[in-house]
Amino acid sequence: MKVMRETALATAEERQALIASLPTRLNDVLHMRVRETPDLPVIYAGPDIFSYADLGRGVEAATAILRDAGLRAGDRALLIMENSFAGVCCLYAIMALDAWAVLANSRLTVRERDVMIDKAQPRLIVCVIGDKPETHDLAPVGSSGHRGTACGTFAVSTADPSVIPEPVPDRTDEQVAVMLFTSGTTGVPKAAMLGHKSLMYQSSILSERRGFGPGD
């Protein structure tokens, strides 16, 4: 992977060279790390430490659960989560199925959740409820809970049969990875669609500017 030079503004050629050097999808980075550095710690969650191998297994388990629940390529999946191992597993699992992850904070109210559901029209709602009782109200009625050592604890709604999936582009690097809602400070929240390449470009610049390395 190329590194951007230390100036505030990079040339168009440098930007294009960096973009070209990036993997196609976010999941490609995970697969590379699982293959090359499986024992390297990647997530610290309180007293628990998870390696890339742990994360790889967790994503595989979560992917199977969401596939069985009916998530398809081009679908949107509302992911309500805290910063947690289970949340990261579900995020990668949604992208592994060529679906869009609509990210939501577990501190939302039910009304705010319903606004996001109305606008995003998710096929599934995935709620990483963990051990916080106050987040349980955000899991839709009828959700089925999943508890497993591989990918943690979360609840999954029944699939909405009325949802029409988005077309999946032939070039997977052009596919939407996540959908983020604005704060809605001066109006109704709006959804922004972010692609795999866009997110990797931004994170690579951030990592280089802040001096992040494999040990961070």
C-alpha positions as CSV (number, residue, x, y, z in Angstrom):
1,M,0.0,0.0,0.0
2,K,1.3,3.4,-0.9
3,V,1.7,6.2,1.6
4,M,0.5,9.8,1.0
5,R,3.2,12.5,1.4
6,E,3.2,14.7,4.5
7,T,1.7,17.8,2.9
8,A,-1.7,19.2,3.7
9,L,-2.8,18.8,0.0
10,A,-1.8,15.8,-2.1
11,T,-1.6,15.9,-5.9
12,A,-4.3,14.2,-8.0
13,E,-1.7,11.7,-9.1
14,E,-0.9,10.8,-5.5
15,R,-4.5,10.4,-4.6
16,Q,-5.1,8.1,-7.6
17,A,-2.0,6.1,-6.8
18,L,-3.2,5.5,-3.2
19,I,-6.7,4.6,-4.3
20,A,-5.3,2.1,-6.8
21,S,-3.1,0.5,-4.2
22,L,-6.0,-0.2,-1.8
23,P,-7.8,-3.6,-1.7
24,T,-11.1,-3.9,-3.4
25,R,-13.3,-4.3,-0.3
26,L,-13.0,-3.8,3.4
27,N,-13.4,-7.6,3.9
28,D,-10.2,-8.1,1.8
29,V,-8.2,-6.4,4.5
30,L,-9.6,-8.7,7.2
31,H,-8.9,-11.8,5.1
32,M,-5.3,-10.6,4.6
33,R,-4.8,-10.0,8.3
34,V,-6.3,-13.4,9.2
35,R,-4.0,-15.1,6.7
36,E,-0.8,-13.1,7.5
37,T,-1.1,-12.2,11.2
38,P,-3.8,-14.5,12.8
39,D,-2.5,-14.2,16.4
40,L,-2.2,-10.4,16.3
41,P,-4.6,-8.7,18.8
42,V,-7.2,-6.5,17.0
43,I,-10.0,-5.8,19.5
44,Y,-9.7,-5.0,23.2
45,A,-13.1,-5.3,24.9
46,G,-12.6,-4.8,28.6
47,P,-10.8,-7.8,29.9
48,D,-11.2,-9.7,26.6
49,I,-8.7,-9.6,23.8
50,F,-9.6,-10.9,20.3
51,S,-7.1,-11.8,17.6
52,Y,-7.6,-11.6,13.9
53,A,-8.2,-15.3,13.9
54,D,-10.9,-14.8,16.5
55,L,-12.5,-12.1,14.4
56,G,-12.3,-14.2,11.3
57,R,-14.2,-17.0,13.0
58,G,-16.7,-14.6,14.5
59,V,-17.4,-13.1,11.1
60,E,-17.9,-16.5,9.5
61,A,-20.4,-17.5,12.3
62,A,-22.3,-14.2,12.0
63,T,-22.4,-14.4,8.2
64,A,-24.0,-17.9,8.4
65,I,-26.6,-16.6,10.9
66,L,-27.6,-13.5,8.7
67,R,-27.6,-15.6,5.5
68,D,-30.0,-18.1,7.2
69,A,-32.1,-15.2,8.4
70,G,-32.7,-14.1,4.8
71,L,-30.1,-11.3,4.2
72,R,-29.3,-11.0,0.4
73,A,-26.9,-9.1,-1.8
74,G,-28.1,-5.5,-2.2
75,D,-30.2,-5.6,0.9
76,R,-29.9,-3.1,3.7
77,A,-29.4,-4.3,7.3
78,L,-30.0,-1.9,10.2
79,L,-27.2,-2.7,12.6
80,I,-27.9,-1.3,16.1
81,M,-24.7,-1.7,18.2
82,E,-22.3,-0.6,20.8
83,N,-18.6,-0.7,20.3
84,S,-18.2,-4.5,20.8
85,F,-16.7,-7.6,19.3
86,A,-20.2,-8.9,18.3
87,G,-20.9,-5.6,16.6
88,V,-17.7,-5.8,14.5
89,C,-18.5,-9.4,13.6
90,C,-22.0,-8.4,12.4
91,L,-20.7,-5.4,10.4
92,Y,-18.2,-7.5,8.5
93,A,-20.8,-10.3,8.0
94,I,-23.3,-7.8,6.4
95,M,-20.6,-6.7,4.0
96,A,-19.5,-10.3,3.3
97,L,-23.1,-10.9,2.0
98,D,-22.8,-7.9,-0.4
99,A,-25.4,-6.1,1.7
100,W,-25.3,-2.5,3.1
101,A,-24.8,-2.0,6.8
102,V,-27.0,0.9,8.1
103,L,-25.2,1.9,11.3
104,A,-27.1,3.0,14.4
105,N,-26.1,3.8,17.9
106,S,-27.8,1.7,20.6
107,R,-28.5,4.9,22.5
108,L,-31.2,5.8,20.0
109,T,-34.7,6.2,21.0
110,V,-37.3,3.9,19.5
111,R,-38.7,6.9,17.6
112,E,-35.3,7.6,16.1
113,R,-34.9,4.0,15.2
114,D,-38.2,4.0,13.4
115,V,-37.2,7.0,11.3
116,M,-34.2,5.1,10.1
117,I,-36.3,2.0,9.3
118,D,-38.7,4.2,7.3
119,K,-35.9,5.8,5.3
120,A,-33.5,2.8,4.9
121,Q,-36.1,0.1,4.4
122,P,-33.9,-2.7,5.9
123,R,-34.4,-6.3,5.0
124,L,-33.2,-7.2,8.5
125,I,-32.6,-5.4,11.8
126,V,-29.6,-6.7,13.8
127,C,-29.4,-5.5,17.4
128,V,-26.3,-6.1,19.4
129,I,-28.0,-6.0,22.8
130,G,-25.2,-7.3,24.9
131,D,-25.8,-7.0,28.6
132,K,-27.4,-3.5,28.6
133,P,-31.2,-3.8,29.3
134,E,-31.9,-0.3,28.0
135,T,-31.0,-1.5,24.5
136,H,-33.5,-4.4,24.4
137,D,-36.4,-2.1,23.5
138,L,-34.6,-1.4,20.2
139,A,-34.8,-5.0,19.1
140,P,-38.0,-5.4,17.1
141,V,-40.8,-7.6,18.5
142,G,-40.3,-11.2,17.4
143,S,-36.5,-10.9,17.0
144,S,-34.6,-14.1,17.6
145,G,-31.6,-14.0,19.9
146,H,-28.2,-15.6,19.0
147,R,-25.6,-16.3,21.6
148,G,-22.4,-18.0,20.6
149,T,-18.8,-18.0,21.7
150,A,-17.7,-17.3,18.1
151,C,-19.5,-14.1,17.4
152,G,-21.1,-12.9,20.7
153,T,-24.7,-12.0,21.4
154,F,-27.2,-10.2,19.2
155,A,-30.8,-10.3,18.1
156,V,-32.1,-10.6,14.5
157,S,-35.5,-9.6,13.2
158,T,-37.5,-11.6,10.8
159,A,-36.8,-10.7,7.2
160,D,-39.1,-8.1,5.6
161,P,-40.4,-9.8,2.4
162,S,-41.5,-6.4,0.9
163,V,-37.9,-5.1,0.7
164,I,-36.4,-4.9,-2.9
165,P,-32.6,-5.2,-2.9
166,E,-30.5,-2.6,-4.6
167,P,-28.7,-3.7,-7.8
168,V,-25.2,-5.1,-7.1
169,P,-22.6,-3.5,-9.4
170,D,-20.3,-5.7,-11.4
171,R,-17.3,-3.9,-9.9
172,T,-17.5,-4.7,-6.2
173,D,-15.3,-1.7,-5.3
174,E,-18.2,0.5,-6.4
175,Q,-20.6,-1.1,-4.0
176,V,-22.0,0.7,-0.9
177,A,-20.5,-0.6,2.3
178,V,-22.3,1.4,5.0
179,M,-25.1,3.9,5.2
180,L,-24.7,6.6,7.9
181,F,-27.4,9.0,9.0
182,T,-26.6,12.7,9.7
183,S,-27.4,14.1,13.1
184,G,-30.4,16.0,11.9
185,T,-29.5,19.0,14.0
186,T,-31.4,21.4,11.8
187,G,-33.8,19.0,10.1
188,V,-34.7,15.4,9.4
189,P,-31.6,13.1,9.4
190,K,-30.4,12.2,5.9
191,A,-28.6,9.0,4.8
192,A,-25.2,9.1,3.3
193,M,-24.0,6.1,1.3
194,L,-20.2,5.3,1.7
195,G,-18.4,2.8,-0.6
196,H,-15.7,0.3,0.3
197,K,-13.0,2.3,-1.5
198,S,-14.1,5.6,0.1
199,L,-13.9,4.2,3.6
200,M,-10.5,2.6,3.0
201,Y,-9.1,5.8,1.5
202,Q,-10.2,7.9,4.4
203,S,-8.9,5.4,7.0
204,S,-5.6,5.0,5.2
205,I,-5.1,8.8,5.3
206,L,-6.1,9.0,9.0
207,S,-3.7,6.1,9.9
208,E,-0.8,7.8,8.1
209,R,-1.5,11.2,9.6
210,R,-1.7,9.9,13.1
211,G,1.1,7.4,12.8
212,F,-1.0,4.3,13.4
213,G,0.7,0.9,12.9
214,P,0.1,-2.8,13.3
215,G,0.6,-2.6,17.0
216,D,-2.1,0.0,17.6
